[in-house]
Amino acid sequence: MAEKETQGTPAWFDMVGRVMSDAARRAHIPADTTVSLVERYTDGADFGNGLVQGFRFDIIDGVPSHRVGVRPGERGDITV
């Protein structure tokens, strides 16, 4: 059984990023694809190191990656 994470925690954002990265790899995204998505909570918790609650998901040259926490005001091609 999969471990449950509390929504909005760093562990939860890491799980979401891993799931999205795995899905992107299985989708065989073209190597010339570059897109970024930032989800940022405007009144979210401080995650330290200048980052606030949220996550960034990038596909750069077809390769997916993610980061837990975002900078205040950080934007991507898609910002939520």
C-alpha positions as CSV (number, residue, x, y, z in Angstrom):
1,M,0.0,0.0,0.0
2,A,1.3,3.5,-0.9
3,E,2.2,5.8,1.9
4,K,-0.1,8.8,2.3
5,E,1.3,12.3,2.5
6,T,-0.4,15.4,3.9
7,Q,-1.4,17.7,1.1
8,G,0.7,20.9,0.9
9,T,3.7,19.5,2.8
10,P,7.2,19.3,1.3
11,A,6.8,15.5,1.1
12,W,3.5,15.8,-0.7
13,F,5.0,18.2,-3.3
14,D,7.9,15.9,-3.8
15,M,5.5,13.0,-4.4
16,V,3.5,15.1,-6.9
17,G,6.7,16.0,-8.7
18,R,7.9,12.4,-8.9
19,V,4.5,11.2,-10.3
20,M,4.5,14.0,-12.9
21,S,8.1,13.3,-13.9
22,D,7.4,9.5,-14.2
23,A,4.3,10.3,-16.4
24,A,6.3,12.6,-18.6
25,R,9.0,10.0,-19.1
26,R,6.4,7.4,-20.1
27,A,4.8,9.9,-22.5
28,H,8.0,10.0,-24.6
29,I,7.9,13.8,-24.9
30,P,9.9,15.1,-27.9
31,A,13.4,16.2,-27.1
32,D,12.8,19.7,-28.2
33,T,10.0,20.3,-25.6
34,T,10.6,22.9,-23.0
35,V,7.8,24.1,-20.6
36,S,7.6,25.1,-16.9
37,L,4.8,24.9,-14.4
38,V,4.8,26.7,-11.1
39,E,2.2,26.1,-8.4
40,R,2.6,28.7,-5.6
41,Y,0.4,29.2,-2.6
42,T,0.1,33.0,-2.2
43,D,-0.5,32.7,1.6
44,G,1.5,29.5,2.0
45,A,4.1,28.4,4.5
46,D,7.8,29.3,4.4
47,F,9.8,26.3,3.3
48,G,13.2,27.9,4.1
49,N,16.1,28.9,1.8
50,G,13.9,31.7,0.4
51,L,11.3,29.3,-0.9
52,V,7.5,29.2,0.0
53,Q,4.9,26.5,-0.3
54,G,4.5,25.3,-3.8
55,F,6.5,23.4,-6.4
56,R,8.1,23.9,-9.9
57,F,7.9,21.3,-12.6
58,D,10.0,21.7,-15.7
59,I,10.5,19.8,-18.9
60,I,13.7,21.1,-20.5
61,D,14.8,19.6,-23.8
62,G,12.3,16.7,-23.2
63,V,13.7,15.9,-19.7
64,P,11.4,16.3,-16.7
65,S,12.4,17.6,-13.3
66,H,10.8,19.2,-10.2
67,R,11.7,21.3,-7.2
68,V,9.8,21.5,-3.9
69,G,9.2,25.1,-2.9
70,V,9.2,28.3,-5.1
71,R,10.4,31.8,-4.7
72,P,7.7,34.4,-3.9
73,G,6.5,35.8,-7.2
74,E,8.2,33.0,-9.3
75,R,6.4,32.3,-12.5
76,G,6.5,29.6,-15.2
77,D,4.9,29.2,-18.6
78,I,2.0,27.9,-16.6
79,T,1.5,29.5,-13.1
80,V,-1.1,28.3,-10.7
